């Protein structure tokens, strides 16, 4: 096997919807795992996105204000306003800059808060909690095991510090389409064995961003899970 790094993202994206917003702040609470994400650069580094659905009734669309960077916004459009947002370094409170504060990427909520500022959604894009994702070097892949018609096990030598201690074998269970073991095995070995197929880290499956090993995704990968056991 070639020396490739294989990434498995195990966590579904955290998400939180804010309705009837009365001001320009969004406080992440129940929609994200505890602890909530922190760090002033969490948004800037692509950790999450903030989207707003433009409203349509009465004068609502006119009273929502959009920065020039969003072009012409019409009712029903879903607009990513992340570039006009900041996040507090420790409290995870997101502040949406107004158009007055940021004429290009700002967004000003409707001053009539009754139903007119619904559907402001914050969605996680990157893992930040332990065990949200795992990376294994392909040279430590010890076996590919057909488990059921819809699941295949990848057995890796235990990660650093595991061997001889608690965990000798790390297992990634891949859930895929029925009777798609051959397709999955082909996709995996293609990227490991052929340097022309991919460079850098290989995303085998990322549940959070719904990214699969290959564009064609012939194996119909649906999700991944990890377990570590003694051999």
N, C-alpha and C positions, 0 to 999 in steps of 0.2 A: 504494500500500500504506500502511496505517496504521502508526503508530509503536508497535509492540509488541515486547517482548523475548521471544525464543524460546529455551527451554532444551532442550539435548540432553545427557542423561546417558549416557555411553558405557561405563562400567565395570560389570561384574557385581559383586555384593556379595561382599566378603570374609567368610569364615565359618570358625569354628574350634570343634571339639567337644572337650570335656574329659570324660574317663572316669576312674573310680576316683580321684576327687579325695580327697586326704588332708587338705587344709586349706581355708581360705576364700579362697584367692587363685587367680587365673587369669592366666597369663602369655601374652599374644598373641605368636605366633611365625610359623609357616609359613602359617597360614590367611589372613593379611593381607599385602598387598603391602609391600615394603621401600621406604621406611622405614615402620615401624609407626606408627599414629596416636599422637600425643602431645597433652598439654594436659589440665590438671586438669578442664576443663569439657567434655571430649569426649563423655562420656556424658550429662551434664546438658543439653547442647545438642542432643541427639538424634542424635549421630554413630553410635551403635550400640545394640543391645539385648542383654540377657542373659536367656536363657530356661532354665528347668529343667523336666524331665519328672518328675513325681512317680512314685515306684516302688510296686510292688504286692506283692512276695513277703514272707511272714512278717511280721515286725514293722517292716519297712523304712519303710512309710508313716508309722507312729507315731514312728519315730526321726528322720525329717526334720521339722524344725520350721519353721513358716510364721508370718509376722507377721499381725496381725489384718486388715491391709488387703487380704489375698488371699482373705478369706472362707473357706468350707469347701473345702479342696483334697482331691481324691480321686485314687486311683491312675490314672495315665495322663494326667492334666491337664498341659497345657503352660502354665507360669506365667511371666509376664514379671516378673523381679525387678530390673529396671534401677534403679528408684528406691531400692533398698536397696544399691546398689553405688557404689563410687568408683573412680577410675582415677588412677594415679600420673602426675604431670605430665611425666615424661621416660622412664620405663621401660615405660609402657603396661601395668603389672601392675594387674589389676582385683581389688579386694577386696570380697567379699560380706559385708556386715554381718550379724552373727548376730542372732537374735531378742532376745537380751539387750542388744545394742547399739542395735537399732532395733526396738521392739516392734510397729511398724506395718508396715514394709516389709522387715524383716530376713528372712534365710533361713539356717538352720543345717543344715549337711550331716549325713548319717548318720555316726556315729562308726565304724561297720563299713564300711570303704572298699571291700570286695571286691564290685565290681559294683553297689553300692547308690547310688553318686553318678555314674552314667553320664548321658550326654545333657544335660550343661550346655553350651549352645550360645551363642556370641557371634556376632552377625550385624551387619555394617556396614549403616548406613542412609544415610549421606551421604558424598560424595566428599571426599578430603583430599589426593590426589596430583595433580600436574600432569597435565592432559589427561584427567582423569576426567570432566569435563563442559565444555560450551561454551555461551555465551549470545551470540546474534546479534540485532541490531535488525532487525525485518522490513523497514525501509526500505532495507536493504542487500541484500535478496533480489533477485538478478538473473535468476533463472530456475528453473523446475521442470521437470526433464527425466525423461521415461520412459526408464529404462535397460533393464530386463527386466520380465517379467511379475510378478516378485516384488521388484523394487528400483526406487526412484525417487531421483533426485539433486536436491538443493537446492543451488544455486550462490549463494554470498554474496560480495560484495566483501570482499577480504581485511581482516582485523582491523587495528586501529591499528598502524602501523609496518610492515605487510606490503606495501602498495601501492608499487610501484616498487622494491622490494627483492627478497626471495626469493619471497614468495608474493603473488600478485595475486588469486587465486581460492581461496576455501575451499569445500569440497564436503562436505555431509552426505549420506551414503547411507542411506536408510531402507529397511529390509527389511520387507515386509508380505505379506499374503495374496496368492495368485495372482490376477492380473487385478483387483487392487484399486487401481489407479492413480487412477481417477476418484474413488473414495470418499476416498482420502487427500487428493487435491487439494481436494476439497470441504470436508473437515474443516479443512484448513489455512487456506484462504481465508475460511471462515466466521469463524474466531476473529480473523483479522487485519483483516478488513474491517468487522466489526460490533462496535461497542463494547459492545453489550448482551450479547454472548456471554461475555465474560471481562474481568476487570480485572487489572492487574498482569502479572507474568511468566506466560507460557504454557509449560507442560511439554509439549513435542511428544512426547518419549519419554524415559523414565528407566529404563534397563536395570536399575539397582541396586534400585529399589523397584517395578519392573514397573508403571509408571504410563504411560498413553497419553493422546493428545491429547483424546479425547472419551470420555465414559462408555460410549457405545454401541460405540466402537472398530470401526466398520463396515469400516475398512481393514485390521483385524487386524494392526496394527503389532507387529513382533516384536523389532526391535533397530535400533540406529543406529551409524554409524561416521563418522569425520571424516578428510579428507585435505586438504592444502594444496598447491597447485601454482602454478607460474608460468603466466601466461596467454600 
